[in-house]
Each structure stands twice: as C-alpha cells, then as structure tokens.
Amino acid sequence: MKKIVLITAVLLLSLQASSQAQRYAFVDTDYILNNIPAYRSAQEQMDELIAGWEKEIEDIYNRIEQMYRNFQSERALMSEEMRKRRENEIIGLEAEAKELQHKYFGPEGEMNQKQEELIGPIQDQVYNAVAEIAEEGNYAVIFDMANSPTLLYTDPRYDLSDEVLAKLGY
C-alpha cells in the first residue's frame, strides 16, 4: 500500500512539474512581416507582376470576346469551311489563355516560384527568429495569431511579435 501511495505521489509531482515547465506565447506574423521593409518591397514587386500577368490574360479574353462577337454577326455570311476555321481560332485562343493562366497562377506557376524567391527567405528568417526565441524562453508552443483566428482571448504580455522584430533587427 505504501508503494502505491509513493508511486502516485511521485507521478503527481512529476506531472505538476512538467506542466509548470511548459510555457505558451503567440506572435502575429502579419504584423511582423508588415514591419519588415524588405517584405513590403517584395510584396509590391509581387503585386506588380500579378497585375501585369492578369492584364495580359484579360487582354486575350477581350480579344476572344471580340472575335466571338464578330463571328456571331458574320456567321450567316460564312461558308462552312470558314466557320470551322474561325471557331478553331477562337478555341485555340481560349486554350492559349487557359495555358497562360496555368503558367502564371498554377500550382507550380511563376507566381508561386517568384513568391518563394522573393518572400520565402524573409519568412524563413521570421521562422528562425521565432524558433530561437522559443528555445531561449523555453516555450513549448508559440501560436501564430495571423493564421489562427480561433484564439478567443490573448494576454498582450505573451505577444512576442515585437521581440521577433527586435531579433531580426527591426
């Protein structure tokens, strides 16, 4: 009986000690990234690239729309061979537009590659700074407020966002 009580006491003390050792904090990566000039610059570059790509695709779709309107108005005057040729031109241009969309915005498209090139290193620096702070402060978990809106309440004294910025030199 004494052994069971002793074992139970040791287990409870070890559980209590381990639960007290775990610390939690949070950061807001949106706040952190928006306070890094290199990130803002990279984001502006991305926005310009995306706007250019979207304009290029929009121009093709406008050409398709114009070609289709012309085709509809002239269709009655066309021979069957000419109709097929114009339909194929429109279909070919639609395929070209979709291919361009995939090239720019697809899963392995230029947008993702450029984002990885411009923004990836900055995000890696932020992650490494958070990891260092977690290790130095003995934090078990650091939540990201930017991507976790389900946290209903957070005490500002546990917000390490400014500490991450300071570690990054901002």
BAMARPA-915064 format. One record per atom (N, C-alpha, C): residue in one letter; x, y, z; atom name. Coordinates in steps of 0.05 Angstrom, whole numbers, padded with zeros to 5 digits. Atoms other than C-alpha are relative to their C-alpha. Layout:
<sites>
<site "a", <X, Y, Z>, "CA">,
...
</sites>
This chain:
<sites>
<site "m", <00016, -00024, 00000>, "N">,
<site "m", <00000, 00000, 00000>, "CA">,
<site "m", <00017, 00025, 00000>, "C">,
<site "k", <-00017, -00023, -00001>, "N">,
<site "k", <00056, 00048, 00017>, "CA">,
<site "k", <00014, 00005, -00027>, "C">,
<site "k", <-00012, -00002, 00026>, "N">,
<site "k", <00088, 00033, -00050>, "CA">,
<site "k", <-00018, 00014, -00020>, "C">,
<site "i", <00019, -00012, 00018>, "N">,
<site "i", <00025, 00053, -00087>, "CA">,
<site "i", <-00003, 00030, 00005>, "C">,
<site "v", <00002, -00028, -00007>, "N">,
<site "v", <00018, 00118, -00049>, "CA">,
<site "v", <00026, 00015, -00008>, "C">,
<site "l", <-00025, -00012, 00007>, "N">,
<site "l", <00092, 00133, -00060>, "CA">,
<site "l", <00002, 00004, -00031>, "C">,
<site "i", <-00001, -00001, 00029>, "N">,
<site "i", <00088, 00118, -00135>, "CA">,
<site "i", <-00020, 00022, -00010>, "C">,
<site "t", <00020, -00020, 00008>, "N">,
<site "t", <00024, 00160, -00141>, "CA">,
<site "t", <00010, 00028, 00006>, "C">,
<site "a", <-00011, -00027, -00007>, "N">,
<site "a", <00057, 00219, -00105>, "CA">,
<site "a", <00022, 00008, -00018>, "C">,
<site "v", <-00022, -00006, 00018>, "N">,
<site "v", <00118, 00215, -00149>, "CA">,
<site "v", <-00011, 00008, -00027>, "C">,
<site "l", <00013, -00006, 00026>, "N">,
<site "l", <00075, 00213, -00212>, "CA">,
<site "l", <-00013, 00027, 00000>, "C">,
<site "l", <00014, -00026, -00001>, "N">,
<site "l", <00033, 00272, -00190>, "CA">,
<site "l", <00020, 00023, 00001>, "C">,
<site "l", <-00020, -00021, -00001>, "N">,
<site "l", <00094, 00313, -00172>, "CA">,
<site "l", <00014, 00004, -00027>, "C">,
<site "s", <-00013, -00003, 00026>, "N">,
<site "s", <00127, 00298, -00239>, "CA">,
<site "s", <-00018, 00012, -00020>, "C">,
<site "l", <00020, -00012, 00018>, "N">,
<site "l", <00063, 00315, -00277>, "CA">,
<site "l", <-00003, 00030, 00006>, "C">,
<site "q", <00003, -00028, -00007>, "N">,
<site "q", <00056, 00380, -00239>, "CA">,
<site "q", <00025, 00016, -00008>, "C">,
<site "a", <-00024, -00013, 00008>, "N">,
<site "a", <00129, 00398, -00251>, "CA">,
<site "a", <00002, 00004, -00030>, "C">,
<site "s", <-00002, -00002, 00029>, "N">,
<site "s", <00125, 00383, -00325>, "CA">,
<site "s", <-00021, 00020, -00011>, "C">,
<site "s", <00020, -00019, 00010>, "N">,
<site "s", <00060, 00423, -00334>, "CA">,
<site "s", <00008, 00028, 00006>, "C">,
<site "q", <-00009, -00027, -00007>, "N">,
<site "q", <00091, 00483, -00299>, "CA">,
<site "q", <00023, 00009, -00018>, "C">,
<site "a", <-00023, -00007, 00016>, "N">,
<site "a", <00152, 00480, -00344>, "CA">,
<site "a", <-00008, 00008, -00028>, "C">,
<site "q", <00008, -00007, 00027>, "N">,
<site "q", <00112, 00488, -00408>, "CA">,
<site "q", <-00011, 00028, 00000>, "C">,
<site "r", <00009, -00028, 00003>, "N">,
<site "r", <00103, 00560, -00430>, "CA">,
<site "r", <-00012, 00003, -00028>, "C">,
<site "y", <00014, -00005, 00025>, "N">,
<site "y", <00059, 00587, -00485>, "CA">,
<site "y", <00002, 00030, -00006>, "C">,
<site "a", <00000, -00028, 00008>, "N">,
<site "a", <00062, 00651, -00525>, "CA">,
<site "a", <-00012, 00001, -00028>, "C">,
<site "f", <00010, -00003, 00027>, "N">,
<site "f", <00038, 00679, -00591>, "CA">,
<site "f", <00015, 00023, -00014>, "C">,
<site "v", <-00010, -00021, 00017>, "N">,
<site "v", <00062, 00722, -00649>, "CA">,
<site "v", <-00021, 00006, -00021>, "C">,
<site "d", <00018, -00007, 00022>, "N">,
<site "d", <00026, 00758, -00705>, "CA">,
<site "d", <00019, 00003, -00025>, "C">,
<site "t", <-00019, -00001, 00023>, "N">,
<site "t", <00065, 00742, -00769>, "CA">,
<site "t", <-00008, 00022, -00020>, "C">,
<site "d", <00008, -00023, 00018>, "N">,
<site "d", <00024, 00793, -00809>, "CA">,
<site "d", <00012, 00026, 00010>, "C">,
<site "y", <-00012, -00023, -00012>, "N">,
<site "y", <00046, 00847, -00761>, "CA">,
<site "y", <00030, 00001, -00004>, "C">,
<site "i", <-00029, 00002, 00002>, "N">,
<site "i", <00117, 00823, -00762>, "CA">,
<site "i", <00009, 00006, -00029>, "C">,
<site "l", <-00008, -00003, 00028>, "N">,
<site "l", <00122, 00818, -00838>, "CA">,
<site "l", <-00005, 00028, -00010>, "C">,
<site "n", <00006, -00027, 00009>, "N">,
<site "n", <00088, 00885, -00849>, "CA">,
<site "n", <00019, 00021, 00012>, "C">,
<site "n", <-00020, -00018, -00011>, "N">,
<site "n", <00142, 00917, -00806>, "CA">,
<site "n", <00028, -00005, -00010>, "C">,
<site "i", <-00026, 00006, 00012>, "N">,
<site "i", <00198, 00889, -00848>, "CA">,
<site "i", <00000, 00013, -00028>, "C">,
<site "p", <00000, -00014, 00026>, "N">,
<site "p", <00215, 00936, -00906>, "CA">,
<site "p", <00005, -00018, -00024>, "C">,
<site "a", <-00005, 00019, 00022>, "N">,
<site "a", <00243, 00880, -00949>, "CA">,
<site "a", <-00024, -00016, -00008>, "C">,
<site "y", <00024, 00014, 00006>, "N">,
<site "y", <00178, 00843, -00943>, "CA">,
<site "y", <-00020, 00017, -00015>, "C">,
<site "r", <00018, -00019, 00014>, "N">,
<site "r", <00137, 00904, -00963>, "CA">,
<site "r", <00009, 00004, -00029>, "C">,
<site "s", <-00011, -00004, 00027>, "N">,
<site "s", <00183, 00915, -01023>, "CA">,
<site "s", <-00006, -00025, -00017>, "C">,
<site "a", <00005, 00025, 00015>, "N">,
<site "a", <00177, 00841, -01044>, "CA">,
<site "a", <-00029, -00002, -00006>, "C">,
<site "q", <00029, 00002, 00004>, "N">,
<site "q", <00102, 00844, -01036>, "CA">,
<site "q", <-00009, 00019, -00022>, "C">,
<site "e", <00006, -00019, 00021>, "N">,
<site "e", <00099, 00906, -01080>, "CA">,
<site "e", <00009, -00011, -00028>, "C">,
<site "q", <-00010, 00013, 00025>, "N">,
<site "q", <00141, 00870, -01133>, "CA">,
<site "q", <-00020, -00021, -00009>, "C">,
<site "m", <00020, 00021, 00006>, "N">,
<site "m", <00093, 00811, -01129>, "CA">,
<site "m", <-00026, 00012, -00011>, "C">,
<site "d", <00025, -00012, 00009>, "N">,
<site "d", <00033, 00856, -01136>, "CA">,
<site "d", <00002, 00011, -00029>, "C">,
<site "e", <-00004, -00010, 00027>, "N">,
<site "e", <00062, 00889, -01198>, "CA">,
<site "e", <00001, -00022, -00021>, "C">,
<site "l", <-00001, 00023, 00018>, "N">,
<site "l", <00079, 00822, -01230>, "CA">,
<site "l", <-00028, -00012, -00005>, "C">,
<site "i", <00027, 00012, 00002>, "N">,
<site "i", <00010, 00795, -01215>, "CA">,
<site "i", <-00018, 00017, -00017>, "C">,
<site "a", <00017, -00018, 00015>, "N">,
<site "a", <-00024, 00857, -01243>, "CA">,
<site "a", <00007, -00002, -00030>, "C">,
<site "g", <-00009, 00003, 00028>, "N">,
<site "g", <00017, 00850, -01307>, "CA">,
<site "g", <-00010, -00026, -00013>, "C">,
<site "w", <00010, 00025, 00010>, "N">,
<site "w", <00000, 00777, -01315>, "CA">,
<site "w", <-00030, 00000, -00004>, "C">,
<site "e", <00030, -00001, 00002>, "N">,
<site "e", <-00074, 00789, -01301>, "CA">,
<site "e", <-00008, 00017, -00024>, "C">,
<site "k", <00006, -00018, 00023>, "N">,
<site "k", <-00074, 00846, -01353>, "CA">,
<site "k", <00005, -00015, -00026>, "C">,
<site "e", <-00007, 00015, 00024>, "N">,
<site "e", <-00041, 00801, -01405>, "CA">,
<site "e", <-00022, -00021, -00006>, "C">,
<site "i", <00022, 00020, 00004>, "N">,
<site "i", <-00094, 00746, -01394>, "CA">,
<site "i", <-00026, 00014, -00006>, "C">,
<site "e", <00025, -00015, 00005>, "N">,
<site "e", <-00151, 00797, -01392>, "CA">,
<site "e", <00000, 00009, -00029>, "C">,
<site "d", <-00002, -00009, 00028>, "N">,
<site "d", <-00127, 00825, -01459>, "CA">,
<site "d", <-00007, -00023, -00019>, "C">,
<site "i", <00006, 00023, 00017>, "N">,
<site "i", <-00130, 00755, -01490>, "CA">,
<site "i", <-00030, -00006, 00001>, "C">,
<site "y", <00028, 00005, -00002>, "N">,
<site "y", <-00200, 00744, -01463>, "CA">,
<site "y", <-00017, 00021, -00013>, "C">,
<site "n", <00014, -00021, 00014>, "N">,
<site "n", <-00222, 00811, -01490>, "CA">,
<site "n", <00001, -00005, -00030>, "C">,
<site "r", <-00002, 00007, 00029>, "N">,
<site "r", <-00195, 00790, -01559>, "CA">,
<site "r", <-00019, -00023, -00007>, "C">,
<site "i", <00018, 00022, 00005>, "N">,
<site "i", <-00233, 00725, -01553>, "CA">,
<site "i", <-00029, 00009, -00002>, "C">,
<site "e", <00027, -00011, 00000>, "N">,
<site "e", <-00297, 00762, -01536>, "CA">,
<site "e", <-00006, 00015, -00025>, "C">,
<site "q", <00004, -00015, 00025>, "N">,
<site "q", <-00288, 00809, -01595>, "CA">,
<site "q", <-00002, -00019, -00024>, "C">,
<site "m", <00001, 00020, 00022>, "N">,
<site "m", <-00273, 00751, -01642>, "CA">,
<site "m", <-00026, -00014, 00000>, "C">,
<site "y", <00025, 00014, -00002>, "N">,
<site "y", <-00335, 00715, -01617>, "CA">,
<site "y", <-00023, 00017, -00009>, "C">,
<site "r", <00022, -00019, 00009>, "N">,
<site "r", <-00380, 00776, -01627>, "CA">,
<site "r", <00001, 00003, -00030>, "C">,
<site "n", <-00003, -00002, 00029>, "N">,
<site "n", <-00352, 00785, -01697>, "CA">,
<site "n", <-00009, -00025, -00014>, "C">,
<site "f", <00008, 00026, 00011>, "N">,
<site "f", <-00362, 00711, -01711>, "CA">,
<site "f", <-00030, -00002, 00000>, "C">,
<site "q", <00029, 00002, -00001>, "N">,
<site "q", <-00434, 00714, -01688>, "CA">,
<site "q", <-00014, 00018, -00020>, "C">,
<site "s", <00012, -00019, 00019>, "N">,
<site "s", <-00450, 00775, -01731>, "CA">,
<site "s", <00005, -00008, -00029>, "C">,
<site "e", <-00007, 00007, 00028>, "N">,
<site "e", <-00416, 00747, -01793>, "CA">,
<site "e", <-00006, -00029, -00007>, "C">,
<site "r", <00003, 00029, 00003>, "N">,
<site "r", <-00434, 00674, -01784>, "CA">,
<site "r", <-00018, -00007, -00023>, "C">,
<site "a", <00020, 00006, 00021>, "N">,
<site "a", <-00494, 00675, -01832>, "CA">,
<site "a", <00013, 00003, -00028>, "C">,
<site "l", <-00012, -00005, 00026>, "N">,
<site "l", <-00449, 00701, -01888>, "CA">,
<site "l", <00024, -00018, -00006>, "C">,
<site "m", <-00024, 00016, 00004>, "N">,
<site "m", <-00393, 00650, -01879>, "CA">,
<site "m", <-00007, -00028, -00011>, "C">,
<site "s", <00002, 00028, 00010>, "N">,
<site "s", <-00382, 00584, -01914>, "CA">,
<site "s", <00006, -00018, 00024>, "C">,
<site "e", <-00004, 00019, -00022>, "N">,
<site "e", <-00379, 00521, -01871>, "CA">,
<site "e", <00030, -00002, 00007>, "C">,
<site "e", <-00029, 00002, -00005>, "N">,
<site "e", <-00303, 00517, -01880>, "CA">,
<site "e", <00010, 00025, 00015>, "C">,
<site "m", <-00009, -00025, -00013>, "N">,
<site "m", <-00294, 00590, -01859>, "CA">,
<site "m", <-00010, 00000, 00029>, "C">,
<site "r", <00011, 00002, -00028>, "N">,
<site "r", <-00340, 00579, -01798>, "CA">,
<site "r", <00018, -00018, 00017>, "C">,
<site "k", <-00017, 00019, -00015>, "N">,
<site "k", <-00298, 00519, -01776>, "CA">,
<site "k", <00027, 00013, 00007>, "C">,
<site "r", <-00026, -00012, -00004>, "N">,
<site "r", <-00234, 00558, -01785>, "CA">,
<site "r", <-00001, 00022, 00022>, "C">,
<site "r", <00003, -00021, -00021>, "N">,
<site "r", <-00259, 00618, -01743>, "CA">,
<site "r", <-00006, -00012, 00027>, "C">,
<site "e", <00005, 00013, -00026>, "N">,
<site "e", <-00286, 00572, -01689>, "CA">,
<site "e", <00025, -00012, 00011>, "C">,
<site "n", <-00026, 00011, -00009>, "N">,
<site "n", <-00219, 00537, -01686>, "CA">,
<site "n", <00019, 00022, 00010>, "C">,
<site "e", <-00016, -00022, -00009>, "N">,
<site "e", <-00184, 00604, -01680>, "CA">,
<site "e", <-00008, 00009, 00028>, "C">,
<site "i", <00010, -00008, -00027>, "N">,
<site "i", <-00228, 00623, -01621>, "CA">,
<site "i", <00007, -00021, 00021>, "C">,
<site "i", <-00006, 00021, -00019>, "N">,
<site "i", <-00220, 00556, -01588>, "CA">,
<site "i", <00030, -00001, 00006>, "C">,
<site "g", <-00029, 00000, -00004>, "N">,
<site "g", <-00144, 00559, -01598>, "CA">,
<site "g", <00009, 00023, 00018>, "C">,
<site "l", <-00007, -00023, -00017>, "N">,
<site "l", <-00141, 00628, -01567>, "CA">,
<site "l", <-00009, -00004, 00029>, "C">,
<site "e", <00010, 00007, -00027>, "N">,
<site "e", <-00183, 00604, -01508>, "CA">,
<site "e", <00020, -00019, 00014>, "C">,
<site "a", <-00019, 00020, -00011>, "N">,
<site "a", <-00135, 00546, -01498>, "CA">,
<site "a", <00027, 00014, 00007>, "C">,
<site "e", <-00024, -00016, -00006>, "N">,
<site "e", <-00076, 00595, -01501>, "CA">,
<site "e", <-00003, 00016, 00025>, "C">,
<site "a", <00005, -00016, -00024>, "N">,
<site "a", <-00108, 00639, -01448>, "CA">,
<site "a", <00001, -00018, 00025>, "C">,
<site "k", <00000, 00018, -00023>, "N">,
<site "k", <-00120, 00579, -01402>, "CA">,
<site "k", <00028, -00010, 00006>, "C">,
<site "e", <-00028, 00009, -00004>, "N">,
<site "e", <-00049, 00555, -01413>, "CA">,
<site "e", <00017, 00021, 00014>, "C">,
<site "l", <-00014, -00023, -00012>, "N">,
<site "l", <-00023, 00624, -01395>, "CA">,
<site "l", <-00008, 00003, 00029>, "C">,
<site "q", <00009, -00001, -00028>, "N">,
<site "q", <-00065, 00625, -01332>, "CA">,
<site "q", <00014, -00021, 00016>, "C">,
<site "h", <-00013, 00022, -00014>, "N">,
<site "h", <-00037, 00558, -01312>, "CA">,
<site "h", <00030, 00005, 00003>, "C">,
<site "k", <-00029, -00007, -00001>, "N">,
<site "k", <00034, 00581, -01328>, "CA">,
<site "k", <00006, 00020, 00022>, "C">,
<site "y", <-00004, -00021, -00020>, "N">,
<site "y", <00027, 00642, -01284>, "CA">,
<site "y", <-00010, -00007, 00028>, "C">,
<site "f", <00014, 00003, -00025>, "N">,
<site "f", <-00021, 00621, -01230>, "CA">,
<site "f", <-00005, -00029, 00009>, "C">,
<site "g", <00004, 00028, -00007>, "N">,
<site "g", <-00020, 00545, -01229>, "CA">,
<site "g", <00017, -00008, 00024>, "C">,
<site "p", <-00014, 00009, -00024>, "N">,
<site "p", <00007, 00503, -01171>, "CA">,
<site "p", <00031, 00003, -00002>, "C">,
<site "e", <-00029, -00003, 00003>, "N">,
<site "e", <00078, 00505, -01199>, "CA">,
<site "e", <00005, 00024, -00019>, "C">,
<site "g", <-00002, -00023, 00017>, "N">,
<site "g", <00067, 00571, -01235>, "CA">,
<site "g", <00021, 00020, 00008>, "C">,
<site "e", <-00020, -00021, -00004>, "N">,
<site "e", <00111, 00632, -01240>, "CA">,
<site "e", <-00006, 00016, 00026>, "C">,
<site "m", <00007, -00015, -00024>, "N">,
<site "m", <00073, 00667, -01184>, "CA">,
<site "m", <00011, -00014, 00025>, "C">,
<site "n", <-00010, 00015, -00024>, "N">,
<site "n", <00090, 00612, -01133>, "CA">,
<site "n", <00030, 00000, 00000>, "C">,
<site "q", <-00030, 00000, 00001>, "N">,
<site "q", <00162, 00609, -01157>, "CA">,
<site "q", <00011, 00027, 00008>, "C">,
<site "k", <-00010, -00027, -00006>, "N">,
<site "k", <00171, 00684, -01153>, "CA">,
<site "k", <-00005, 00006, 00030>, "C">,
<site "q", <00006, -00005, -00029>, "N">,
<site "q", <00137, 00686, -01084>, "CA">,
<site "q", <00021, -00015, 00017>, "C">,
<site "e", <-00020, 00015, -00015>, "N">,
<site "e", <00184, 00632, -01060>, "CA">,
<site "e", <00028, 00014, -00001>, "C">,
<site "e", <-00025, -00014, 00004>, "N">,
<site "e", <00243, 00671, -01088>, "CA">,
<site "e", <00002, 00026, 00016>, "C">,
<site "l", <00000, -00026, -00013>, "N">,
<site "l", <00223, 00739, -01060>, "CA">,
<site "l", <-00007, 00000, 00029>, "C">,
<site "i", <00011, -00001, -00027>, "N">,
<site "i", <00184, 00725, -00997>, "CA">,
<site "i", <00009, -00023, 00017>, "C">,
<site "g", <-00009, 00023, -00015>, "N">,
<site "g", <00208, 00656, -00977>, "CA">,
<site "g", <00023, 00005, 00019>, "C">,
<site "p", <-00022, -00004, -00019>, "N">,
<site "p", <00275, 00678, -00948>, "CA">,
<site "p", <-00007, 00018, 00024>, "C">,
<site "i", <00009, -00017, -00022>, "N">,
<site "i", <00241, 00732, -00906>, "CA">,
<site "i", <-00016, -00016, 00020>, "C">,
<site "q", <00016, 00017, -00018>, "N">,
<site "q", <00191, 00682, -00879>, "CA">,
<site "q", <00017, -00020, 00015>, "C">,
<site "d", <-00019, 00018, -00014>, "N">,
<site "d", <00248, 00635, -00863>, "CA">,
<site "d", <00014, 00014, 00022>, "C">,
<site "q", <-00013, -00015, -00021>, "N">,
<site "q", <00283, 00689, -00824>, "CA">,
<site "q", <-00019, 00004, 00024>, "C">,
<site "v", <00020, -00003, -00021>, "N">,
<site "v", <00219, 00702, -00784>, "CA">,
<site "v", <-00003, -00026, 00015>, "C">,
<site "y", <00003, 00026, -00013>, "N">,
<site "y", <00210, 00628, -00771>, "CA">,
<site "y", <00024, -00006, 00018>, "C">,
<site "n", <-00025, 00006, -00015>, "N">,
<site "n", <00283, 00621, -00748>, "CA">,
<site "n", <00001, 00017, 00025>, "C">,
<site "a", <00000, -00017, -00024>, "N">,
<site "a", <00276, 00681, -00701>, "CA">,
<site "a", <-00020, -00010, 00020>, "C">,
<site "v", <00020, 00011, -00019>, "N">,
<site "v", <00212, 00652, -00671>, "CA">,
<site "v", <00011, -00025, 00013>, "C">,
<site "a", <-00011, 00025, -00011>, "N">,
<site "a", <00247, 00585, -00662>, "CA">,
<site "a", <00022, 00006, 00021>, "C">,
<site "e", <-00021, -00008, -00020>, "N">,
<site "e", <00306, 00619, -00627>, "CA">,
<site "e", <-00012, 00010, 00025>, "C">,
<site "i", <00014, -00012, -00023>, "N">,
<site "i", <00260, 00658, -00581>, "CA">,
<site "i", <-00013, -00023, 00016>, "C">,
<site "a", <00013, 00023, -00014>, "N">,
<site "a", <00221, 00594, -00565>, "CA">,
<site "a", <00020, -00016, 00015>, "C">,
<site "e", <-00021, 00015, -00014>, "N">,
<site "e", <00285, 00558, -00548>, "CA">,
<site "e", <00012, 00015, 00023>, "C">,
<site "e", <-00011, -00016, -00022>, "N">,
<site "e", <00314, 00615, -00507>, "CA">,
<site "e", <-00019, 00004, 00023>, "C">,
<site "g", <00020, -00005, -00020>, "N">,
<site "g", <00249, 00627, -00470>, "CA">,
<site "g", <-00013, -00025, 00011>, "C">,
<site "n", <00011, 00026, -00009>, "N">,
<site "n", <00234, 00553, -00460>, "CA">,
<site "n", <-00031, -00001, -00005>, "C">,
<site "y", <00029, 00001, 00006>, "N">,
<site "y", <00166, 00560, -00495>, "CA">,
<site "y", <-00006, -00028, -00013>, "C">,
<site "a", <00009, 00025, 00012>, "N">,
<site "a", <00130, 00495, -00511>, "CA">,
<site "a", <-00014, 00004, -00027>, "C">,
<site "v", <00016, -00006, 00023>, "N">,
<site "v", <00084, 00527, -00562>, "CA">,
<site "v", <00000, 00030, -00004>, "C">,
<site "i", <00005, -00027, 00008>, "N">,
<site "i", <00082, 00593, -00599>, "CA">,
<site "i", <-00020, 00000, -00022>, "C">,
<site "f", <00022, -00001, 00019>, "N">,
<site "f", <00017, 00606, -00635>, "CA">,
<site "f", <00004, 00024, -00019>, "C">,
<site "d", <00000, -00022, 00019>, "N">,
<site "d", <00010, 00650, -00697>, "CA">,
<site "d", <-00028, 00011, -00001>, "C">,
<site "m", <00027, -00013, 00000>, "N">,
<site "m", <-00048, 00699, -00689>, "CA">,
<site "m", <-00009, 00006, -00028>, "C">,
<site "a", <00008, -00007, 00027>, "N">,
<site "a", <-00048, 00716, -00763>, "CA">,
<site "a", <-00015, -00023, -00013>, "C">,
<site "n", <00012, 00023, 00013>, "N">,
<site "n", <-00068, 00646, -00783>, "CA">,
<site "n", <-00018, -00016, 00018>, "C">,
<site "s", <00016, 00015, -00019>, "N">,
<site "s", <-00106, 00625, -00721>, "CA">,
<site "s", <-00021, 00017, 00014>, "C">,
<site "p", <00020, -00018, -00011>, "N">,
<site "p", <-00167, 00668, -00711>, "CA">,
<site "p", <-00018, -00013, 00021>, "C">,
<site "t", <00018, 00014, -00020>, "N">,
<site "t", <-00198, 00616, -00664>, "CA">,
<site "t", <00009, 00005, 00029>, "C">,
<site "l", <-00008, -00007, -00027>, "N">,
<site "l", <-00159, 00641, -00604>, "CA">,
<site "l", <-00018, 00023, 00009>, "C">,
<site "l", <00020, -00020, -00008>, "N">,
<site "l", <-00214, 00678, -00567>, "CA">,
<site "l", <00012, 00022, 00017>, "C">,
<site "y", <-00012, -00021, -00017>, "N">,
<site "y", <-00170, 00715, -00517>, "CA">,
<site "y", <00030, -00005, 00001>, "C">,
<site "t", <-00029, 00002, -00004>, "N">,
<site "t", <-00097, 00730, -00513>, "CA">,
<site "t", <00009, 00024, 00017>, "C">,
<site "d", <-00011, -00021, -00018>, "N">,
<site "d", <-00060, 00769, -00460>, "CA">,
<site "d", <00024, 00012, -00015>, "C">,
<site "p", <-00022, -00013, 00015>, "N">,
<site "p", <-00015, 00821, -00494>, "CA">,
<site "p", <00028, -00005, 00011>, "C">,
<site "r", <-00027, 00004, -00010>, "N">,
<site "r", <00042, 00806, -00447>, "CA">,
<site "r", <00013, -00025, -00010>, "C">,
<site "y", <-00011, 00024, 00012>, "N">,
<site "y", <00050, 00739, -00482>, "CA">,
<site "y", <00004, 00002, -00030>, "C">,
<site "d", <-00004, -00006, 00029>, "N">,
<site "d", <00055, 00771, -00551>, "CA">,
<site "d", <00029, 00005, -00004>, "C">,
<site "l", <-00029, -00002, 00005>, "N">,
<site "l", <00126, 00761, -00575>, "CA">,
<site "l", <00007, 00012, -00027>, "C">,
<site "s", <-00004, -00011, 00026>, "N">,
<site "s", <00117, 00796, -00642>, "CA">,
<site "s", <00022, 00021, -00001>, "C">,
<site "d", <-00021, -00021, -00001>, "N">,
<site "d", <00159, 00857, -00623>, "CA">,
<site "d", <00027, -00012, 00007>, "C">,
<site "e", <-00025, 00013, -00007>, "N">,
<site "e", <00212, 00811, -00594>, "CA">,
<site "e", <00012, -00013, -00025>, "C">,
<site "v", <-00009, 00012, 00026>, "N">,
<site "v", <00216, 00774, -00662>, "CA">,
<site "v", <00011, 00022, -00017>, "C">,
<site "l", <-00010, -00022, 00017>, "N">,
<site "l", <00223, 00841, -00698>, "CA">,
<site "l", <00027, 00010, 00011>, "C">,
<site "a", <-00025, -00009, -00012>, "N">,
<site "a", <00278, 00862, -00649>, "CA">,
<site "a", <00023, -00020, -00007>, "C">,
<site "k", <-00020, 00021, 00006>, "N">,
<site "k", <00315, 00795, -00660>, "CA">,
<site "k", <00008, 00002, -00030>, "C">,
<site "l", <-00006, -00003, 00028>, "N">,
<site "l", <00311, 00809, -00735>, "CA">,
<site "l", <00014, 00026, -00006>, "C">,
<site "g", <-00014, -00026, 00004>, "N">,
<site "g", <00339, 00879, -00725>, "CA">,
<site "g", <-00019, 00022, -00009>, "C">,
<site "y", <00019, -00021, 00008>, "N">,
<site "y", <00275, 00919, -00738>, "CA">,
<site "y", <-00013, 00013, 00024>, "C">,
</sites>
